[in-house]
């Protein structure tokens, strides 16, 4: 009972897209289906007292089950050739013995869609469409033969002696053929869905990567531009105030020159993590360029100053350890409050000017305003 439950759980996961079928799984499933079909056919031929076809189908059952080892070893091309040849031989033999009266030739209809499906979705074929085309031409020839060949007198006698079994055989062959075709269609639909899902996931991943700084994992300048536009829109429509803070690591060049660029990278990551840990809902941070960090803070100038002072205090009190060296960091921040009458570039320039003032007047500070005397000078 537990095994059956697990089986249905796997089917559910495949249908919902939580689980993908590998090539090995697909070929194993098809081999089991073919083996089961021949086991059913063996029972039918037993009813017709046809010992030769009974033995043939039992042999085919064992053949397909033994081919599962080929699936485990990913010998998918060999499986395809064996399966196609077996089906064509089976259709030819049953046509010679019974004509097309019992619908065994329906199995040949399955070859073409199945071959195109497995060759197109498996990487085991160097020229998949050439292989599928050749198999299709051979299949069409066998199918034409099975439709036009009338069958022997002996086969007609055997069928008329078992009228109910003949009807049951026709129904069984129709059901087996349609079920296998439905299985192929299901696998193909899952393949298409999974391919689309994989492509969509890949595209989403690329979009995220295009908006993310690979070193610090912070959003990049492109992503920040989108957030600034959103914040500006809210300011104009909802009067929702915000400020921008432009921060720069003090003496960062000296860190690189003294300890190396690997240490500089470690410093950037540490600063990024520290700032990110202080963000509130609605705040946003990005790596603006080099060692510069740009932050959107929801609220007025007082809220932005408090945020800047809090971050600066955190950074000052952290120690950087690198290859036995221990040192402290500081940062300088320039703040500007967004204004509806200004462009985004204008108040970023204001923040940059205040940052520059702070860098040239002692560093390690948060500058929200340049003294009037300094501006006039």
Secondary structure as UniProt FT lines:
FT   HELIX           2..16
FT   HELIX           23..47
FT   TURN            48..49
FT   HELIX           51..66
FT   HELIX           68..72
FT   TURN            73..74
FT   HELIX           76..98
FT   TURN            99..102
FT   HELIX           104..106
FT   HELIX           107..121
FT   TURN            123..124
FT   TURN            126..127
FT   HELIX           128..148
FT   HELIX           153..161
FT   HELIX           163..210
FT   TURN            214..216
FT   HELIX           221..238
FT   STRAND          242..249
FT   TURN            250..251
FT   HELIX           252..259
FT   HELIX           261..277
FT   TURN            281..282
FT   STRAND          284..289
FT   TURN            290..291
FT   STRAND          292..298
FT   HELIX           301..316
FT   STRAND          319..322
FT   TURN            323..324
FT   STRAND          325..328
FT   STRAND          331..337
FT   TURN            340..341
FT   HELIX           344..360
FT   TURN            361..362
FT   STRAND          366..367
FT   HELIX           372..376
//
